[in-house]
């Protein structure tokens, strides 16, 4: 597992170069990140969308693009063309450009492309903790609104598989709550306790799950020790399972927008990770997300 952002990007820049297909690519912020990923040798881009808008955006970001541009007449057509390229083996990674999440997800889940796995899709985000100089995974702050226990199992499984693909052999998972003790009046603490027992009994494999844990004692050994928490996860969690989309969204945005931590996100659960970021995300976050998707695709191939 990489220790810092420079090492993360360097690893993603190693060959082979994978093909990235961008849906509705005529956006300056998107093309800034794609340009950098291309220059670093992370991916070879295929740009799909309105040809005039793509050419205009390329000129604005001073991107001397020599790759393939596929013209389409609508954003829906762009999304489906990208998934067709993935299904036909002509591209390795799909990316959301200036297009709604709903439109690209519908294309990803279209049965004609055989990219569905039957698993729940979830947003998996990695964030670099400046203070500790390490990465942590947060899930799910962007897809599943109010996951029930069964959903949380699948969200954990997605995050664990991604974590293993990027080099965390047996990730430690902390189901987050407001407190670290089980309280019947707080349903998320009950779910956390059940998930922990499921992990103990092998119903969740490939990881160590223990909770409930509050954010501070999940990632800080000092905080865990002060509270006298005896746990194989406390203070050293690799994966933070948030209780719902609001908690995950607030946690992510406080880290990335206020504290300016480096981050990367993909939607996971299909046969390929989908590069998807907020329209408010900086080009650097988009570049990181491309790099993450490449490392995941390579890691999954190596693990199989």
ChimeraX attribute file (.defattr): number of C-alpha atoms within 10 A of each C-alpha:
attribute: neighborCount
match mode: 1-to-1
recipient: residues
	/A:1	15
	/A:2	15
	/A:3	12
	/A:4	15
	/A:5	17
	/A:6	10
	/A:7	12
	/A:8	18
	/A:9	20
	/A:10	14
	/A:11	17
	/A:12	25
	/A:13	20
	/A:14	12
	/A:15	11
	/A:16	12
	/A:17	17
	/A:18	18
	/A:19	21
	/A:20	28
	/A:21	32
	/A:22	30
	/A:23	29
	/A:24	30
	/A:25	31
	/A:26	24
	/A:27	19
	/A:28	21
	/A:29	21
	/A:30	26
	/A:31	26
	/A:32	22
	/A:33	20
	/A:34	27
	/A:35	22
	/A:36	16
	/A:37	23
	/A:38	20
	/A:39	13
	/A:40	15
	/A:41	17
	/A:42	27
	/A:43	26
	/A:44	20
	/A:45	26
	/A:46	23
	/A:47	27
	/A:48	26
	/A:49	28
	/A:50	20
	/A:51	18
	/A:52	11
	/A:53	15
	/A:54	22
	/A:55	16
	/A:56	14
	/A:57	20
	/A:58	20
	/A:59	13
	/A:60	13
	/A:61	15
	/A:62	13
	/A:63	17
	/A:64	9
	/A:65	15
	/A:66	8
	/A:67	9
	/A:68	12
	/A:69	19
	/A:70	18
	/A:71	17
	/A:72	17
	/A:73	10
	/A:74	12
	/A:75	21
	/A:76	18
	/A:77	19
	/A:78	29
	/A:79	29
	/A:80	21
	/A:81	21
	/A:82	30
	/A:83	31
	/A:84	19
	/A:85	19
	/A:86	23
	/A:87	18
	/A:88	10
	/A:89	11
	/A:90	15
	/A:91	20
	/A:92	23
	/A:93	25
	/A:94	27
	/A:95	29
	/A:96	25
	/A:97	29
	/A:98	18
	/A:99	20
	/A:100	14
	/A:101	14
	/A:102	9
	/A:103	16
	/A:104	27
	/A:105	17
	/A:106	13
	/A:107	21
	/A:108	26
	/A:109	17
	/A:110	14
	/A:111	10
	/A:112	12
	/A:113	16
	/A:114	15
	/A:115	19
	/A:116	17
	/A:117	12
	/A:118	9
	/A:119	15
	/A:120	19
	/A:121	22
	/A:122	24
	/A:123	26
	/A:124	28
	/A:125	27
	/A:126	23
	/A:127	19
	/A:128	21
	/A:129	17
	/A:130	13
	/A:131	6
	/A:132	10
	/A:133	11
	/A:134	15
	/A:135	22
	/A:136	18
	/A:137	24
	/A:138	24
	/A:139	29
	/A:140	31
	/A:141	24
	/A:142	20
	/A:143	19
	/A:144	19
	/A:145	14
	/A:146	13
	/A:147	17
	/A:148	14
	/A:149	15
	/A:150	11
	/A:151	16
	/A:152	25
	/A:153	19
	/A:154	18
	/A:155	25
	/A:156	26
	/A:157	19
	/A:158	22
	/A:159	29
	/A:160	26
	/A:161	21
	/A:162	25
	/A:163	25
	/A:164	19
	/A:165	20
	/A:166	20
	/A:167	14
	/A:168	16
	/A:169	14
	/A:170	15
	/A:171	22
	/A:172	22
	/A:173	30
	/A:174	33
	/A:175	30
	/A:176	27
	/A:177	24
	/A:178	14
	/A:179	17
	/A:180	22
	/A:181	17
	/A:182	18
	/A:183	13
	/A:184	10
	/A:185	8
	/A:186	13
	/A:187	13
	/A:188	24
	/A:189	25
	/A:190	19
	/A:191	24
	/A:192	27
	/A:193	21
	/A:194	17
	/A:195	26
	/A:196	21
	/A:197	16
	/A:198	16
	/A:199	19
	/A:200	15
	/A:201	10
	/A:202	11
	/A:203	12
	/A:204	19
	/A:205	15
	/A:206	16
	/A:207	24
	/A:208	21
	/A:209	29
	/A:210	26
	/A:211	30
	/A:212	28
	/A:213	31
	/A:214	21
	/A:215	22
	/A:216	16
	/A:217	25
	/A:218	28
	/A:219	23
	/A:220	15
	/A:221	17
	/A:222	13
	/A:223	17
	/A:224	22
	/A:225	13
	/A:226	9
	/A:227	11
	/A:228	10
	/A:229	17
	/A:230	9
	/A:231	14
	/A:232	15
	/A:233	25
	/A:234	28
	/A:235	21
	/A:236	19
	/A:237	25
	/A:238	26
	/A:239	30
	/A:240	25
	/A:241	29
	/A:242	24
	/A:243	25
	/A:244	21
	/A:245	19
	/A:246	16
	/A:247	16
	/A:248	23
	/A:249	17
	/A:250	12
	/A:251	15
	/A:252	22
	/A:253	15
	/A:254	13
	/A:255	16
	/A:256	19
	/A:257	13
	/A:258	9
	/A:259	11
	/A:260	12
	/A:261	16
	/A:262	20
	/A:263	26
	/A:264	25
	/A:265	28
	/A:266	23
	/A:267	22
	/A:268	24
	/A:269	25
	/A:270	19
	/A:271	15
	/A:272	22
	/A:273	25
	/A:274	23
	/A:275	28
	/A:276	21
	/A:277	24
	/A:278	12
	/A:279	14
	/A:280	9
	/A:281	16
	/A:282	18
	/A:283	19
	/A:284	17
	/A:285	20
	/A:286	28
	/A:287	24
	/A:288	23
	/A:289	24
	/A:290	30
	/A:291	23
	/A:292	26
	/A:293	30
	/A:294	27
	/A:295	23
	/A:296	24
	/A:297	19
	/A:298	17
	/A:299	18
	/A:300	16
	/A:301	10
	/A:302	9
	/A:303	8
	/A:304	5
